[in-house]
Amino acid sequence: MEQKNIVATIYLKNGQAVRGIDNFEPVGDVLNLARLYNDSGIDKIIVFDLSVDDDEHDKNIHTIKNINRNVEIKVCAGGNINRLEDIKKFIYAGCLQVIVNGAKQGSMDLAEEACRRFGKDRILVSIENVDFIFKHQQQMPENFHELLVLNPNVLDAIDNITDVPYVVYFDTCDFSGITNVLKRKNVRGIAGNFINNPETDVMEIKSRLSAAGIKMDNFEPSLHWADLKKNTDGLVPVVVQDYRTDEVLMLAYMNEEAFESTIHIGKMTYYSRSRRELWTKGMTSGHVQYVKSLTADCDYDTILAKVSQVGVACHTGSPTCFFNNIVKKEYMEKNPLKVLEDVYGIIIDRKMHPREGSYTNYLFDKGIDKILKKIGEEATEIVIAAKNPDPEEIKYEISDFLYHMMVLMAEKGVTWEEITEELSKR
């Protein structure tokens, strides 16, 4: 059976998240909402742009770009699409897929053009009835990766017309109805306002669906509690790391109940030795740790947890519990990405806080043409150095080029995280 998805929806009005297509009440910080979906078990985010003019459309595009900078799960977008250029804007903002509106005149022609330009896997269509599918049933499999069915009452008719997979929107959390729908061959997932609610326990929904025989993307451990070696108190220590930065955040302990709870709810749960009780990190402080991975060491007696940390890890208010220096020896950082991020950070600081006599500020003051001219010059120097039999020369020229490239990145608002994300897709 194909794995099914839980899909959240974000509606954008003037760059802000609102409750729905017809309800423009704000629902809080859009990036915090996107990060919550990213960490809480949501498999994909659909963003609907509710703009009515080009200025608002551009504002929403900017927000979508920021959403994609802050999440790792798939993001697809739709709304206010009238030409190929609009589809291109969504894709260039980082969306893996774009949704055309089946109720709009000319949607099939636009979809065919977009399919030729970007590939079928990038194009979806939203429908409320079967008219669009019936009219274009021969073209459907060639041009659409997936359908977004906004009316679950037309599923039988859809299954009789096309085999294109679809995601179904539900108004309410009818668990029995959802389970039956997800058992259909062509259903890829579900969406709905109850899923969008930040209070919804997505991992709990996935666990219930898994128990009902639906294949979901939830934690299925390769090792079980019985496989681990416990200390004299029957506990296993857990070293906790930030999954993005690898910074060590804290050390805690698990018993069997804490271990099983962590896997079940997707949030780090520990056993308090002082209080002799279970505690899920962040239940009172809000500083939740969402599980990204759990790994046992070579002796099976310690767990390494990589987490997405909301807020801070330490009860003192420090980002990490490890901040009391004992001894320290200065060393040269050689981690490539760390070095590039550090240099980029210095360049950004110069841009925000200019210093007299700074070459970096000289480049920013001269503007984009001067920066591009220097990049061209440094690229030429690399070519010349590459013809030199001495390999030492080229590393200096590449370093100069990378520096000037980072100045350009800072000028255009591009980060290393965006570059590495783009490279990872290739």
Stockholm file with secondary structure:
# STOCKHOLM 1.0

chainA/1-426         MEQKNIVATIYLKNGQAVRGIDNFEPVGDVLNLARLYNDSGIDKIIVFDLSVDDDEHDKNIHTIKNINRNVEIKVCAGGNINRLEDIKKFIYAGCLQVIVNGAKQGSMDLAEEACRRFGKDRILVSIENVDFIFKHQQQMPENFHELLVLNPNVLDAIDNITDVPYVVYFDTCDFSGITNVLKRKNVRGIAGNFINNPETDVMEIKSRLSAAGIKMDNFEPSLHWADLKKNTDGLVPVVVQDYRTDEVLMLAYMNEEAFESTIHIGKMTYYSRSRRELWTKGMTSGHVQYVKSLTADCDYDTILAKVSQVGVACHTGSPTCFFNNIVKKEYMEKNPLKVLEDVYGIIIDRKMHPREGSYTNYLFDKGIDKILKKIGEEATEIVIAAKNPDPEEIKYEISDFLYHMMVLMAEKGVTWEEITEELSKR
#=GR chainA/1-426 SS CCCBEEEEEEEEETTEEEEETTEEEECSCHHHHHHHHHHHTCCEEEEEECCSSHHHHHHHHHHHHHHHHHCCSEEEEESSCCSHHHHHHHHHTTCSEEEEETTSTTHHHHHHHHHHHHCGGGEEEEESSSHHHHHTTTTHHHHCSEEEESCGGGHHHHHHHCCCCEEEEESSCCHHHHHHHHTSTTEEEEEEHHHHCTTCCHHHHHHHHHHTTCCBSSCCCSSCGGGSCCCTTSCEEEEEEETTTCCEEEEEEECHHHHHHHHHHSBCEEEETTTTEEEETTTTTSCCEEEEEEEECTTSSCEEEEEEESSCSSTTSCSSSCCCCSCCCCCCCCCHHHHHHHHHHHHHHHHHSCCTTCHHHHHHHHCHHHHHHHHHHHHHHHHHHHTSSCHHHHHHHHHHHHHHHHHHHHHHTCCHHHHHHHHHTC
#=GC SS_cons         CCCBEEEEEEEEETTEEEEETTEEEECSCHHHHHHHHHHHTCCEEEEEECCSSHHHHHHHHHHHHHHHHHCCSEEEEESSCCSHHHHHHHHHTTCSEEEEETTSTTHHHHHHHHHHHHCGGGEEEEESSSHHHHHTTTTHHHHCSEEEESCGGGHHHHHHHCCCCEEEEESSCCHHHHHHHHTSTTEEEEEEHHHHCTTCCHHHHHHHHHHTTCCBSSCCCSSCGGGSCCCTTSCEEEEEEETTTCCEEEEEEECHHHHHHHHHHSBCEEEETTTTEEEETTTTTSCCEEEEEEEECTTSSCEEEEEEESSCSSTTSCSSSCCCCSCCCCCCCCCHHHHHHHHHHHHHHHHHSCCTTCHHHHHHHHCHHHHHHHHHHHHHHHHHHHTSSCHHHHHHHHHHHHHHHHHHHHHHTCCHHHHHHHHHTC
//
